[in-house]
């Protein structure tokens, strides 16, 4: 008994949710695209804040050692 091989069409996977879709771009829907962009923006803000706080701590440490 030979098993039939089921072929799926050429597709991509959404960058955000991983759902398979046929088409161009990296996202399955506009909602996924907008949500991912909002997540990236929030992540960038957090990273910038951490860098800023780290810089302030280093500057404070330098100033305290000089005094």
MODELLER restraints for C-alpha pairs under 7 A, 6 or more apart:
rsr = mdl.restraints
at = mdl.atoms
rsr.add(forms.Gaussian(group=physical.xy_distance, feature=features.Distance(at['CA:11:A'], at['CA:20:A']), mean=6.38, stdev=0.5))
rsr.add(forms.Gaussian(group=physical.xy_distance, feature=features.Distance(at['CA:11:A'], at['CA:21:A']), mean=5.57, stdev=0.5))
rsr.add(forms.Gaussian(group=physical.xy_distance, feature=features.Distance(at['CA:11:A'], at['CA:22:A']), mean=4.69, stdev=0.5))
rsr.add(forms.Gaussian(group=physical.xy_distance, feature=features.Distance(at['CA:12:A'], at['CA:20:A']), mean=5.57, stdev=0.5))
rsr.add(forms.Gaussian(group=physical.xy_distance, feature=features.Distance(at['CA:12:A'], at['CA:21:A']), mean=5.49, stdev=0.5))
rsr.add(forms.Gaussian(group=physical.xy_distance, feature=features.Distance(at['CA:12:A'], at['CA:22:A']), mean=6.17, stdev=0.5))
rsr.add(forms.Gaussian(group=physical.xy_distance, feature=features.Distance(at['CA:13:A'], at['CA:19:A']), mean=5.38, stdev=0.5))
rsr.add(forms.Gaussian(group=physical.xy_distance, feature=features.Distance(at['CA:13:A'], at['CA:20:A']), mean=4.37, stdev=0.5))
rsr.add(forms.Gaussian(group=physical.xy_distance, feature=features.Distance(at['CA:13:A'], at['CA:21:A']), mean=6.10, stdev=0.5))
rsr.add(forms.Gaussian(group=physical.xy_distance, feature=features.Distance(at['CA:14:A'], at['CA:20:A']), mean=6.36, stdev=0.5))
rsr.add(forms.Gaussian(group=physical.xy_distance, feature=features.Distance(at['CA:14:A'], at['CA:26:A']), mean=5.58, stdev=0.5))
rsr.add(forms.Gaussian(group=physical.xy_distance, feature=features.Distance(at['CA:14:A'], at['CA:27:A']), mean=4.46, stdev=0.5))
rsr.add(forms.Gaussian(group=physical.xy_distance, feature=features.Distance(at['CA:14:A'], at['CA:28:A']), mean=5.32, stdev=0.5))
rsr.add(forms.Gaussian(group=physical.xy_distance, feature=features.Distance(at['CA:15:A'], at['CA:26:A']), mean=5.76, stdev=0.5))
rsr.add(forms.Gaussian(group=physical.xy_distance, feature=features.Distance(at['CA:15:A'], at['CA:27:A']), mean=5.81, stdev=0.5))
rsr.add(forms.Gaussian(group=physical.xy_distance, feature=features.Distance(at['CA:16:A'], at['CA:27:A']), mean=6.97, stdev=0.5))
rsr.add(forms.Gaussian(group=physical.xy_distance, feature=features.Distance(at['CA:16:A'], at['CA:32:A']), mean=6.21, stdev=0.5))
rsr.add(forms.Gaussian(group=physical.xy_distance, feature=features.Distance(at['CA:16:A'], at['CA:36:A']), mean=6.15, stdev=0.5))
rsr.add(forms.Gaussian(group=physical.xy_distance, feature=features.Distance(at['CA:19:A'], at['CA:28:A']), mean=6.99, stdev=0.5))
rsr.add(forms.Gaussian(group=physical.xy_distance, feature=features.Distance(at['CA:21:A'], at['CA:28:A']), mean=5.91, stdev=0.5))
rsr.add(forms.Gaussian(group=physical.xy_distance, feature=features.Distance(at['CA:27:A'], at['CA:33:A']), mean=5.72, stdev=0.5))
